[in-house]
Amino acid sequence: MVKVYCIDIKDAAIDSDWLKYVSEEKRQRLSRMRHPQSLAHSLVGDLLVRYLAVQYLEVSNEDLHFETNRYGKPYLVDPPKPFHFSLSHSGHWVVGAVSQNPVGVDVQLMEPIDNNFAQRVMTPEAYEHYLKLPDSQRLDYFYDLWTRQESYLKLTGEGLANGQIGKIGHYNEFLLRDNGMYYQMRTLESNYKLAVCAGNVDFQLVMAHVPLDRILPQLSHSRN
Ligand SMILES: CC(C)(COP(=O)(O)OP(=O)(O)OC[C@H]1O[C@@H](n2cnc3c(N)ncnc32)[C@H](O)[C@@H]1OP(=O)(O)O)[C@@H](O)C(=O)NCCC(=O)NCCS
């Protein structure tokens, strides 16, 4: 089963006191972020995954140690049982997927794109399909493919580093390339797309909304 937790940060007042719940490395990374929304995304994502690890693994926040792979994918070091997660943020949403098996999640605010951009990032087959669609369906199609592909990249943890995937492809191209990977789409709001990628066909997907103020009391131990 995959569970996706969603936090709406639209009206959240981000408090610098929350920094005490994350690691020193994370605090340093956050201190280099110039854009307040990027900082809020990254901090709330970190708090969310800590909250989930505390709940699922019944350990305290101060015992959690995270590392990142060479491409930036975060993982929990030596969890007492399998604990896979993936984080994504866009607009006023921060989402985290957890599972006992590898998982990837991607959320995107569907901002307008122009055809030049679409052509640049899509395969010829996908772009041809995109052009055939009525204007009203193009954005939906584009972000559907985009988030699926990003969720796949989030699962593997390789980003675009392996050089095999540089453009977003049409559905058939997905099936050929990502053999053994499956996708489910969910709608958070009409102008957001959310894709989840996992290795089981028909994987069970449960969505949950978490208020930000439910997280902090679970992280009561601060890190120094
Ligand atoms: C991580 C990646 C896969 C997507 O990042 P993104 O869409 O910009 O950002 P998201 O909000 O969805 O996810 C960011 C989170 O993913 C996680 N992450 C970072 N690198 C990761 C990686 N290599 N694999 C998995 N997860 C990763 C982190 O938790 C990060 O949160 P943080 O920045 O607060 O630490 C990015 O490295 C990448 O390669 N993007 C490709 C973009 C692109 O050009 N795509 C073309 C069409 S597919």
The ligand as an ORCA input file, in Angstrom:
! r2SCAN-3c Opt
* xyz 0 1
  C      14.087     15.648     -7.728
  C      13.738     15.765     -9.138
  C      13.567     14.380     -9.741
  C      12.428     16.511     -9.211
  O      12.468     17.716     -8.502
  P      11.341     18.822     -8.547
  O      10.174     18.375     -9.370
  O      12.000     20.070     -8.925
  O      10.909     18.984     -7.028
  P       9.837     18.263     -6.127
  O       9.204     19.306     -5.297
  O       8.901     17.379     -6.854
  O      10.724     17.335     -5.189
  C      11.728     17.859     -4.401
  C      12.077     16.806     -3.357
  O      12.448     15.580     -3.994
  C      13.445     14.937     -3.203
  N      14.562     14.683     -4.095
  C      15.634     15.462     -4.411
  N      16.413     14.827     -5.304
  C      15.821     13.622     -5.535
  C      16.154     12.527     -6.359
  N      17.262     12.488     -7.109
  N      15.316     11.461     -6.368
  C      14.203     11.438     -5.613
  N      13.827     12.456     -4.817
  C      14.644     13.532     -4.790
  C      13.778     15.845     -2.044
  O      13.003     15.407     -0.947
  C      13.284     17.183     -2.546
  O      12.861     18.013     -1.495
  P      13.865     19.127     -0.917
  O      14.292     19.938     -2.083
  O      13.035     19.879      0.045
  O      14.973     18.361     -0.278
  C      14.847     16.560     -9.866
  O      16.085     16.186     -9.401
  C      14.908     16.387    -11.332
  O      15.740     15.706    -11.841
  N      14.048     17.032    -12.030
  C      13.966     16.910    -13.423
  C      13.248     18.101    -13.935
  C      13.043     17.990    -15.408
  O      13.638     18.683    -16.171
  N      12.150     17.102    -15.873
  C      11.861     16.965    -17.279
  C      10.573     16.294    -17.484
  S      10.463     14.817    -16.577
*
